[in-house]
Amino acid sequence: MNTVKARVWRFEPRSSRQGAAWIIGRGQLPVGLARLVHINALACDLQGVVDLRTKELEARLLLSYVDAPGGSPLQLDHQSLMASSRHIRSFVSECSGLGLLTAASEALFSWTDGTHALHSFDALPRPLSKSYQSSGVRPDLLFHVPEGPIAGEARGRYRKQKELLPKRLLSEQRRRLAQLVNWSATHGNHSYFMSWVYVGPAGVAVDIFIPEDGGSGATLITDWADMEDGDRQEQPFHWGEPETDTASGAAVLPSNQPSLAMGAADNGASEEITEFGPLQFMVDEPTRPPQNVAEDVVSRLYASAPEPDQEAILAEISVRGRWVPADALGPAKHEVMIGVLAEKPPRQLAVRERMARSEGQFDVCLNGRLLTVVRPAAAPKPEWRQLERVLFDPR
């Protein structure tokens, strides 16, 4: 399991124009490479072609830009990323942004894949869509945890500064938080949080914003962060105030470079900024139950999957999938397998137990019948019995 440098903020609206924010903790947020690949593999449009081979190709491309030696911070090949076309940079940054948002939900709110539901606000099932506005500002993902649904917003910014994390809130962060405050109030003080990813020559980092007394994060899982290390010094601010990041300079891309990811900058902003846009998960006729939609996607992925060279059995269930190298930019640093199980597997272990059992040899993610495994190219391929022990074995 790898990490990214992370800060946890609390913020509080105190009037229609003013608020305050303070850091309550710093730490290394656990991030799995398999999670980044897995989120993208879930992005299927039932009205189009569903083919596992395209997901393999996208995984090879994504992991060619991402480097994360065992137990070290997540890194992006910055030089190659900046030399790539905008749509390639958009793909890499959006996958990273949605993956880190999901990692934050796992680390803070104990959201668990395979146990708790996950929906995109762009493809809500019909029963849920009636509870949310279909237009205007919306978060990206809806995480379902025992305490209730929590909306998650994934945003990001390219920063060329040596100090990847800014010392003060950025103007576009305040603007987006103000929009989320209004969205929450419109939906009965709905719980929400926002992750803001920074990428640049200095690496990858994330700020996580949680409202004070907003319902989300009442009981945070914080064993990965030092909650005593927050400075707790309040930063008063005006919502949407057009200030630049004076502590470290405006973060702009060179004038001849397009923005790092898709999504338009806020109107009136003086900086050219990056925003991780929403990821289209699954789209289908709204009358179909979401469980049927998801099962149809996986079944079509299974039908399009190549037959394995050798027998592949996980928890006595056949698996289709193969290992492919992430070699789009040269010799592969990682190999990845996106597999599909013939039927639904038994309930898997919690993510922290899985991380401990894999011992850094590989990273695995299982959501329903969809399986993603990432390993260093120099490491041996994990055997199916080894994957089974990490995912299911209660002993």
Secondary structure, DSSP 8 states (H G I E B T S, - for coil): -EEEEEEEEEEEE-SSSEEEEEEEEEEEEEE-HHHHHHHHHT-EETTS---HHHHHHHHHHHHHHEE--TTSB-EE-HHHHHHS-HHHHHHHHHHHHHHHHHHHHHHHH---TTTS-EEETTS--HHHHTTS-SSSS--SEEEEETTEEEEEEEEEEE--SSS-S-SS--HHHHHHHHHHHHHHHHTTS--EEEEEEEEETTEEEEEEEEETTSSTTTT---TTEETTS-----EEEETT-----TTT------TTS--SSSS---TT-SS----------EE--TTS-HHHHHHHHHHHHHHHS---SS--EETTEEEE--EEE--TTSS-SEEEEEEEESS-------HHHHHHHHTTS-EEEEETTEEEEEEETTS----HHHHHHHHT---
